[in-house]
Amino acid sequence: MAANVTTPGAVEPKMWLGGIEPMKASYGKLMMWFFLISDTFTFSALLVAYGTARFSFPAFTGNREDFTFSNLYWPIPERVYEAVPFLHGISLPLVFVGIMTFILIASSVTMVLAVEAGHRMDRANVEKYMLWTILGGFTFLGCQAWEWAHFIHGTDTGSVMKVMENGEWIEKTIFGANLTENQYGPPAFADFFFFITGFHGTHVFSGVILNILIFFRAATGFYDKRGSYEMVEKVGLYWHFVDLVWVFVFTFFYLV
């Protein structure tokens, strides 16, 4: 049987020699996708851990009207997240977090418009929509800061919980939540709330900083000189990822 002989200098017809972008994605966008995939694993692990802790506690089985906070069962989200700024004492379940979600999704729309304007080399609209995106990001962070402050401060009356002190179970009135005590339910509920929403908030803050840098470069004509607004699209991928993650955080914490 004759052996296959390769002529010196010959090139295999199916060999990739570079110069062609895989799936027409530049190196920068490809690296952004790799980063987002790795970050997806991190958020997935956190949400799976939250789900595991959530279903390790019993749920409240009575009528919602009879619900009281206790560290013996997981709290009902509608009773935890019912406050709205400037409407003290009025119960509006999930209204404020719904507003927060709308603001973040709206900022994702303005980012899409900024990317589209960049494709047209429309500097003025890139600046306009990036500015709206930045404003939406800061507004969301401000809302989250208020929600954290209210969560930490707690209600006016607090909740009577059974806690272990000096080896004995006693009843104690707890106001607000921290990493060791939680007036709304088991301490694990507050721990996951602070860690996961804080981790997501850090991503939003990072995205706002990146958006500010992109806005500054667009306003100074940097991308016009380069002849491409691709950096707007790269940061847009990150911003859309942050918005998508919030949908899952919202579902796990506020709806389930």
Sequence and secondary structure as in RCSB ss.txt:
>XXXX:A:sequence
MAANVTTPGAVEPKMWLGGIEPMKASYGKLMMWFFLISDTFTFSALLVAYGTARFSFPAFTGNREDFTFSNLYWP
IPERVYEAVPFLHGISLPLVFVGIMTFILIASSVTMVLAVEAGHRMDRANVEKYMLWTILGGFTFLGCQAWEWAH
FIHGTDTGSVMKVMENGEWIEKTIFGANLTENQYGPPAFADFFFFITGFHGTHVFSGVILNILIFFRAATGFYDK
RGSYEMVEKVGLYWHFVDLVWVFVFTFFYLV
>XXXX:A:secstr
       TT   TT   S S GGG  HHHHHHHHHHHHHHHHHHHHHHHHHHHHTTS B  S GGG    TTSB 
 HHHHS   TT TT   TTHHHHHHHHHHHHHHHHHHHHHHHHHTT HHHHHHHHHHHHHHHHHHHHHHHHHHHH
HHH  SS EEEEEEETTEEEEEEE SB SS BTTS HHHHHHHHHHHHHHHHHHHHHHHHHHHHHHHHHTTHHHH
HT  HHHHHHHHHHHHHHHHHHHHHIIIII 
